[in-house]
């Protein structure tokens, strides 16, 4: 049986095409549903670009096909809600020096 840990580990091996950052820490993964040997991923991109979308989705599918026992990978790219830097992991925000507007002092 496929475990969620194995799926998430595989997703962390998929990197954004513009930044040297994995798509999980970047906040592009909105939802992961695992049912038996099938996984459904709901994700977004930092910007609309059909060519980048195709490449990133294919990279994701290729990586997940390496997960033992996983037979089917469904990827749904959504644009609502739109991606913002607030979706990045705390570690990535720190690395990039990102401070949300509400936390900035004048």
C-alpha positions as CSV (number, residue, x, y, z in Angstrom):
1,X,0.0,0.0,0.0
2,X,1.2,3.5,-0.9
3,X,1.8,5.9,2.0
4,X,1.3,9.6,2.1
5,X,4.9,10.0,3.4
6,X,6.2,8.5,0.2
7,X,4.1,10.7,-2.0
8,X,5.1,13.9,-0.1
9,X,8.8,12.8,-0.3
10,X,8.5,12.4,-4.0
11,X,6.7,15.8,-4.4
12,X,9.6,17.4,-2.6
13,X,11.9,16.1,-5.3
14,X,10.1,18.2,-7.9
15,X,11.5,21.7,-8.4
16,X,10.1,24.8,-9.8
17,X,11.5,25.6,-13.2
18,X,12.4,29.2,-12.3
19,X,13.6,28.8,-8.7
20,X,15.8,26.2,-7.1
21,X,13.0,25.3,-4.7
22,X,10.8,22.3,-4.4
23,X,7.1,22.7,-5.2
24,X,5.9,21.7,-1.7
25,X,8.0,24.3,0.1
26,X,7.1,26.9,-2.5
27,X,3.4,26.3,-1.7
28,X,2.3,25.2,-5.1
29,X,0.6,22.0,-3.8
30,X,-2.9,22.8,-2.6
31,X,-4.2,19.3,-1.9
32,X,-3.1,15.7,-2.1
33,X,-5.7,12.9,-2.0
34,X,-4.4,9.3,-1.8
35,X,-6.9,6.5,-2.5
36,X,-5.3,3.1,-2.7
37,X,-2.9,3.1,-5.6
38,X,-4.1,6.4,-7.0
39,X,-3.2,10.0,-6.1
40,X,-4.9,13.2,-7.0
41,X,-2.8,16.4,-6.7
42,X,-4.4,19.9,-6.8
43,X,-1.7,22.4,-7.5
44,X,-1.0,25.8,-9.0
45,X,1.9,27.7,-10.5
46,X,3.4,31.1,-9.6
47,X,2.3,32.5,-13.0
48,X,0.3,31.3,-16.0
49,X,2.5,29.8,-18.7
50,X,1.3,26.8,-20.7
51,X,4.7,25.5,-21.6
52,X,6.0,25.7,-18.0
53,X,2.7,24.1,-16.8
54,X,3.2,21.2,-19.1
55,X,6.8,20.7,-18.1
56,X,6.2,21.0,-14.4
57,X,3.2,18.6,-14.4
58,X,5.2,16.1,-16.4
59,X,8.1,16.3,-14.0
60,X,5.7,15.8,-11.1
61,X,4.1,12.7,-12.8
62,X,7.5,11.3,-13.6
63,X,8.7,11.6,-10.0
64,X,5.5,10.1,-8.6
65,X,5.7,7.1,-11.0
66,X,8.8,6.2,-9.0
67,X,6.7,5.7,-5.8
68,X,6.4,1.9,-5.3
69,X,2.8,0.8,-5.6
70,X,1.4,4.0,-7.1
71,X,-0.4,3.2,-10.3
72,X,-2.2,6.4,-11.3
73,X,-1.4,10.1,-10.9
74,X,-4.0,12.8,-11.6
75,X,-2.9,16.4,-11.6
76,X,-5.3,19.3,-11.5
77,X,-3.9,22.7,-12.1
78,X,-6.0,25.4,-10.5
79,X,-5.8,29.2,-10.4
80,X,-8.1,29.9,-7.5
81,X,-6.9,30.7,-5.0
82,X,-4.0,32.3,-6.8
83,X,-0.5,31.6,-5.5
84,X,1.1,34.2,-3.2
85,X,4.4,34.3,-1.4
86,X,2.4,33.7,1.8
87,X,2.0,30.1,0.8
88,X,5.8,29.4,1.0
89,X,7.0,27.4,4.0
90,X,8.4,29.4,6.9
91,X,11.9,28.1,6.1
92,X,11.7,29.3,2.6
93,X,10.3,32.7,3.6
94,X,13.2,33.1,5.9
95,X,15.7,32.1,3.2
96,X,14.3,34.6,0.8
97,X,13.9,37.3,3.5
98,X,10.2,37.6,2.9
99,X,8.2,39.5,5.5
100,X,4.5,39.7,4.9
101,X,3.1,43.3,4.6
102,X,1.1,42.9,7.8
103,X,4.3,42.1,9.7
104,X,6.3,45.0,8.4
105,X,6.7,48.0,10.7
106,X,7.0,51.5,9.4
